[in-house]
Amino acid sequence: MTEDVLDELFDVIEDRKRELPEDSYTASLFTHEKGENAVLEKLGEESTELLLAAKDGDDEEIAHESADIVYHLLVLLAMHDLDVDDLREELRKRR
């Protein structure tokens, strides 16, 4: 029974949001004094890094930065009590 990696990751994010373990980077995003702004800043930073990697044609770095963006996007969804299914539904509407 292998779940989709996005579902697995989102489950971990939701768990960190609920449990708030002290040693978790993800939990720190939910408790950070800047709150959502910290995640928005990370999305901006990672987007810039992705653009630079794409400009350089560095495929490995493109994959790395894309993963960072997806991770922080999922955290943002969790902050707004949305989930991967909400994202999928929006993508289906656009298809």
MDAnalysis code that builds the backbone (N, CA, C; Angstrom):
import MDAnalysis as mda
import numpy as np

u = mda.Universe.empty(285, n_residues=95, atom_resindex=np.repeat(np.arange(95), 3), trajectory=True)
u.add_TopologyAttr("name", ["N", "CA", "C"] * 95)
u.add_TopologyAttr("resid", np.arange(1, 96))
u.add_TopologyAttr("resname", ["MET", "THR", "GLU", "ASP", "VAL", "LEU", "ASP", "GLU", "LEU", "PHE", "ASP", "VAL", "ILE", "GLU", "ASP", "ARG", "LYS", "ARG", "GLU", "LEU", "PRO", "GLU", "ASP", "SER", "TYR", "THR", "ALA", "SER", "LEU", "PHE", "THR", "HIS", "GLU", "LYS", "GLY", "GLU", "ASN", "ALA", "VAL", "LEU", "GLU", "LYS", "LEU", "GLY", "GLU", "GLU", "SER", "THR", "GLU", "LEU", "LEU", "LEU", "ALA", "ALA", "LYS", "ASP", "GLY", "ASP", "ASP", "GLU", "GLU", "ILE", "ALA", "HIS", "GLU", "SER", "ALA", "ASP", "ILE", "VAL", "TYR", "HIS", "LEU", "LEU", "VAL", "LEU", "LEU", "ALA", "MET", "HIS", "ASP", "LEU", "ASP", "VAL", "ASP", "ASP", "LEU", "ARG", "GLU", "GLU", "LEU", "ARG", "LYS", "ARG", "ARG"])
u.atoms.positions = np.array([
    [0.845, -1.182, 0.000],
    [0.000, 0.000, 0.000],
    [0.890, 1.244, 0.000],
    [1.217, 1.739, -1.147],
    [2.053, 2.915, -1.266],
    [1.186, 4.122, -1.563],
    [1.235, 5.087, -0.672],
    [0.494, 6.322, -0.896],
    [1.271, 7.215, -1.844],
    [0.585, 8.118, -2.433],
    [1.222, 9.147, -3.235],
    [2.153, 9.959, -2.327],
    [3.312, 10.290, -2.799],
    [4.298, 11.002, -1.981],
    [3.754, 12.344, -1.491],
    [2.935, 13.013, -2.286],
    [2.359, 14.282, -1.817],
    [1.404, 14.049, -0.652],
    [0.635, 12.972, -0.731],
    [-0.263, 12.645, 0.378],
    [0.531, 12.294, 1.638],
    [1.600, 11.523, 1.460],
    [2.448, 11.172, 2.598],
    [3.046, 12.424, 3.238],
    [3.597, 13.285, 2.409],
    [4.204, 14.522, 2.914],
    [3.165, 15.389, 3.607],
    [2.001, 15.513, 3.007],
    [0.961, 16.343, 3.619],
    [0.524, 15.758, 4.968],
    [0.459, 14.430, 5.064],
    [0.117, 13.796, 6.342],
    [1.144, 14.151, 7.418],
    [2.414, 14.162, 7.054],
    [3.466, 14.540, 8.003],
    [3.294, 16.001, 8.407],
    [3.020, 16.867, 7.450],
    [2.822, 18.289, 7.745],
    [1.649, 18.466, 8.706],
    [0.550, 17.782, 8.443],
    [-0.624, 17.876, 9.321],
    [-0.291, 17.354, 10.721],
    [0.483, 16.291, 10.795],
    [0.893, 15.754, 12.089],
    [1.747, 16.760, 12.849],
    [2.693, 17.384, 12.155],
    [3.544, 18.398, 12.800],
    [2.707, 19.592, 13.264],
    [1.713, 19.956, 12.491],
    [0.823, 21.061, 12.851],
    [0.069, 20.736, 14.145],
    [-0.370, 19.502, 14.273],
    [-1.121, 19.071, 15.455],
    [-0.229, 18.899, 16.677],
    [0.881, 18.205, 16.483],
    [1.729, 17.792, 17.609],
    [2.759, 18.856, 18.019],
    [3.196, 19.673, 17.067],
    [4.195, 20.723, 17.284],
    [5.449, 20.249, 18.030],
    [6.111, 19.195, 17.520],
    [7.351, 18.758, 18.184],
    [8.406, 19.867, 18.120],
    [9.122, 20.028, 19.203],
    [10.091, 21.134, 19.315],
    [11.232, 21.049, 18.320],
    [11.593, 19.843, 17.900],
    [12.751, 19.672, 17.021],
    [12.372, 19.608, 15.542],
    [11.155, 20.042, 15.201],
    [10.666, 19.936, 13.832],
    [10.664, 21.285, 13.123],
    [11.340, 21.336, 11.971],
    [11.304, 22.552, 11.154],
    [9.870, 22.871, 10.740],
    [9.134, 21.848, 10.345],
    [7.751, 22.060, 9.905],
    [6.919, 22.652, 11.027],
    [7.017, 22.087, 12.224],
    [6.267, 22.622, 13.371],
    [6.656, 24.066, 13.643],
    [7.926, 24.380, 13.461],
    [8.373, 25.758, 13.718],
    [7.701, 26.752, 12.778],
    [7.343, 26.300, 11.589],
    [6.647, 27.198, 10.656],
    [5.248, 27.534, 11.153],
    [4.641, 26.617, 11.893],
    [3.311, 26.868, 12.445],
    [3.361, 27.694, 13.724],
    [4.505, 27.733, 14.385],
    [4.619, 28.460, 15.650],
    [5.497, 29.697, 15.539],
    [6.093, 29.906, 14.386],
    [6.996, 31.035, 14.167],
    [6.251, 32.335, 14.419],
    [6.922, 33.283, 15.047],
    [6.249, 34.546, 15.368],
    [5.776, 35.294, 14.123],
    [6.416, 35.076, 12.994],
    [5.969, 35.702, 11.759],
    [4.780, 34.967, 11.153],
    [4.539, 33.739, 11.632],
    [3.418, 32.945, 11.142],
    [3.493, 32.705, 9.644],
    [2.409, 33.010, 8.989],
    [2.310, 32.757, 7.552],
    [3.365, 33.504, 6.756],
    [3.771, 34.667, 7.227],
    [4.776, 35.443, 6.491],
    [6.083, 34.672, 6.326],
    [6.436, 33.854, 7.307],
    [7.665, 33.054, 7.197],
    [7.567, 32.094, 6.026],
    [6.401, 31.482, 5.852],
    [6.205, 30.549, 4.737],
    [6.185, 31.305, 3.420],
    [5.532, 32.443, 3.384],
    [5.482, 33.239, 2.161],
    [6.882, 33.688, 1.752],
    [7.693, 34.070, 2.727],
    [9.075, 34.448, 2.429],
    [9.854, 33.273, 1.854],
    [9.654, 32.072, 2.434],
    [10.338, 30.887, 1.919],
    [9.885, 30.574, 0.499],
    [8.599, 30.723, 0.217],
    [8.109, 30.486, -1.148],
    [8.761, 31.463, -2.124],
    [8.899, 32.707, -1.727],
    [9.560, 33.689, -2.585],
    [11.024, 33.363, -2.797],
    [11.697, 32.998, -1.721],
    [13.119, 32.646, -1.799],
    [13.335, 31.420, -2.687],
    [12.538, 30.389, -2.474],
    [12.697, 29.164, -3.255],
    [12.326, 29.388, -4.716],
    [11.357, 30.251, -4.977],
    [10.981, 30.566, -6.362],
    [12.128, 31.245, -7.087],
    [12.786, 32.166, -6.406],
    [13.937, 32.841, -7.002],
    [15.057, 31.844, -7.299],
    [15.305, 30.938, -6.342],
    [16.335, 29.928, -6.550],
    [15.980, 29.001, -7.710],
    [14.703, 28.691, -7.865],
    [14.266, 27.861, -8.993],
    [14.502, 28.590, -10.317],
    [14.163, 29.853, -10.363],
    [14.373, 30.629, -11.590],
    [15.855, 30.671, -11.965],
    [16.710, 30.852, -10.978],
    [18.150, 30.888, -11.247],
    [18.652, 29.525, -11.732],
    [18.146, 28.454, -11.132],
    [18.546, 27.108, -11.554],
    [18.089, 26.842, -12.979],
    [16.881, 27.286, -13.309],
    [16.364, 27.091, -14.666],
    [17.191, 27.891, -15.670],
    [17.541, 29.096, -15.296],
    [18.351, 29.939, -16.186],
    [19.705, 29.297, -16.462],
    [20.266, 28.630, -15.418],
    [21.558, 27.958, -15.559],
    [21.435, 26.599, -16.236],
    [20.201, 26.117, -16.405],
    [19.999, 24.809, -17.020],
    [20.424, 23.654, -16.123],
    [20.405, 23.872, -14.814],
    [20.835, 22.858, -13.850],
    [19.638, 21.999, -13.445],
    [19.460, 20.883, -14.146],
    [18.284, 20.038, -13.930],
    [18.182, 19.505, -12.500],
    [19.305, 19.121, -11.920],
    [19.276, 18.610, -10.546],
    [18.799, 19.695, -9.582],
    [19.290, 20.893, -9.768],
    [18.896, 22.011, -8.903],
    [17.443, 22.418, -9.159],
    [16.996, 22.320, -10.392],
    [15.591, 22.599, -10.703],
    [14.689, 21.652, -9.919],
    [15.022, 20.374, -9.910],
    [14.229, 19.392, -9.163],
    [14.272, 19.696, -7.664],
    [15.445, 20.040, -7.156],
    [15.611, 20.340, -5.732],
    [14.769, 21.545, -5.318],
    [14.893, 22.622, -6.045],
    [14.158, 23.849, -5.700],
    [12.651, 23.662, -5.899],
    [12.265, 22.892, -6.905],
    [10.840, 22.605, -7.113],
    [10.270, 21.866, -5.913],
    [11.025, 20.907, -5.384],
    [10.580, 20.172, -4.201],
    [10.425, 21.104, -3.006],
    [11.353, 22.056, -2.855],
    [11.244, 23.030, -1.763],
    [9.967, 23.863, -1.895],
    [9.655, 24.254, -3.113],
    [8.442, 25.046, -3.350],
    [7.192, 24.226, -3.026],
    [7.153, 22.993, -3.491],
    [5.984, 22.142, -3.234],
    [5.812, 21.929, -1.729],
    [6.904, 21.676, -1.027],
    [6.839, 21.488, 0.430],
    [6.230, 22.719, 1.105],
    [6.761, 23.895, 0.804],
    [6.261, 25.112, 1.456],
    [4.838, 25.443, 1.013],
    [4.485, 25.099, -0.210],
    [3.104, 25.266, -0.674],
    [2.164, 24.388, 0.150],
    [2.558, 23.150, 0.412],
    [1.728, 22.263, 1.219],
    [1.583, 22.787, 2.650],
    [2.639, 23.365, 3.190],
    [2.547, 23.975, 4.522],
    [1.545, 25.121, 4.491],
    [1.607, 25.941, 3.452],
    [0.669, 27.055, 3.331],
    [-0.773, 26.548, 3.237],
    [-0.994, 25.494, 2.469],
    [-2.335, 24.910, 2.383],
    [-2.805, 24.472, 3.770],
    [-1.934, 23.794, 4.510],
    [-2.296, 23.324, 5.851],
    [-2.613, 24.491, 6.779],
    [-1.899, 25.587, 6.627],
    [-2.169, 26.765, 7.458],
    [-3.579, 27.302, 7.221],
    [-4.076, 27.083, 6.023],
    [-5.411, 27.577, 5.662],
    [-6.468, 26.474, 5.709],
    [-6.109, 25.381, 6.366],
    [-7.010, 24.228, 6.498],
    [-7.491, 23.704, 5.148],
    [-6.608, 23.777, 4.171],
    [-6.828, 23.165, 2.862],
    [-5.939, 21.931, 2.803],
    [-6.154, 21.089, 1.808],
    [-5.299, 19.905, 1.690],
    [-5.011, 19.590, 0.231],
    [-4.337, 18.483, 0.003],
    [-3.921, 18.091, -1.338],
    [-5.139, 17.859, -2.230],
    [-6.222, 17.354, -1.667],
    [-7.433, 17.156, -2.460],
    [-8.007, 18.478, -2.965],
    [-7.905, 19.533, -2.170],
    [-8.346, 20.852, -2.635],
    [-7.507, 21.316, -3.819],
    [-6.217, 21.063, -3.743],
    [-5.316, 21.409, -4.843],
    [-5.647, 20.591, -6.088],
    [-5.838, 19.293, -5.887],
    [-6.194, 18.433, -7.023],
    [-7.494, 18.899, -7.680],
    [-8.478, 19.227, -6.870],
    [-9.772, 19.659, -7.408],
    [-9.621, 20.933, -8.238],
    [-8.821, 21.858, -7.751],
    [-8.606, 23.099, -8.511],
    [-7.918, 22.806, -9.835],
    [-6.967, 21.895, -9.827],
    [-6.273, 21.525, -11.058],
    [-7.232, 20.819, -12.026],
    [-8.111, 19.976, -11.495],
    [-9.108, 19.310, -12.349],
    [-10.015, 20.342, -13.021],
    [-10.425, 21.359, -12.283],
    [-11.287, 22.407, -12.846],
    [-10.618, 23.093, -14.031],
    [-9.311, 23.215, -13.961],
    [-8.570, 23.927, -15.002],
    [-8.248, 23.067, -16.202],
    [-8.454, 21.778, -16.076],
    [-8.088, 20.851, -17.137],
    [-9.001, 20.945, -18.305],
])
